[in-house]
């Protein structure tokens, strides 16, 4: 699978969405952390640790691959002004309010 690691955020209404594919060698929480590292820190409020909002091990297990079929479903966690969405054990999206995103709201760069 290719990695769409948030380098091209998408604006939709009041939010900007960063996306990444969950890689075979990482769990769901690993993909969340990797994507958070690519979002400009000025785009979100101070974020408390993920484990204060959801059990990381449980989240990884919920979307862990099985021998029979990929897991399907969606989990959403709100952390500060971020909305973190996991879809079908394949993709992580992080949505931030458009007014807090430096650069991308105006079509500029979002890299640190």
Secondary structure as the mmCIF struct_conf table of DSSP 4:
data_model
#
loop_
_struct_conf.conf_type_id
_struct_conf.id
_struct_conf.beg_label_comp_id
_struct_conf.beg_label_asym_id
_struct_conf.beg_label_seq_id
_struct_conf.end_label_comp_id
_struct_conf.end_label_asym_id
_struct_conf.end_label_seq_id
BEND BEND1 UNK A 6 UNK A 8
STRN STRN1 UNK A 10 UNK A 12
TURN_TY1_P TURN_TY1_P1 UNK A 13 UNK A 14
STRN STRN2 UNK A 15 UNK A 21
HELX_LH_PP_P HELX_LH_PP_P1 UNK A 22 UNK A 23
TURN_TY1_P TURN_TY1_P2 UNK A 24 UNK A 25
BEND BEND2 UNK A 26 UNK A 26
HELX_RH_AL_P HELX_RH_AL_P1 UNK A 28 UNK A 36
TURN_TY1_P TURN_TY1_P3 UNK A 37 UNK A 38
BEND BEND3 UNK A 39 UNK A 39
HELX_RH_3T_P HELX_RH_3T_P1 UNK A 41 UNK A 43
BEND BEND4 UNK A 44 UNK A 44
HELX_LH_PP_P HELX_LH_PP_P2 UNK A 45 UNK A 49
HELX_RH_3T_P HELX_RH_3T_P2 UNK A 50 UNK A 52
TURN_TY1_P TURN_TY1_P4 UNK A 53 UNK A 53
BEND BEND5 UNK A 54 UNK A 54
HELX_RH_AL_P HELX_RH_AL_P2 UNK A 56 UNK A 62
TURN_TY1_P TURN_TY1_P5 UNK A 63 UNK A 63
BEND BEND6 UNK A 67 UNK A 68
STRN STRN3 UNK A 74 UNK A 79
TURN_TY1_P TURN_TY1_P6 UNK A 80 UNK A 81
STRN STRN4 UNK A 82 UNK A 87
TURN_TY1_P TURN_TY1_P7 UNK A 88 UNK A 90
STRN STRN5 UNK A 91 UNK A 97
HELX_RH_3T_P HELX_RH_3T_P3 UNK A 98 UNK A 100
TURN_TY1_P TURN_TY1_P8 UNK A 102 UNK A 103
HELX_RH_3T_P HELX_RH_3T_P4 UNK A 104 UNK A 106
TURN_TY1_P TURN_TY1_P9 UNK A 107 UNK A 107
#
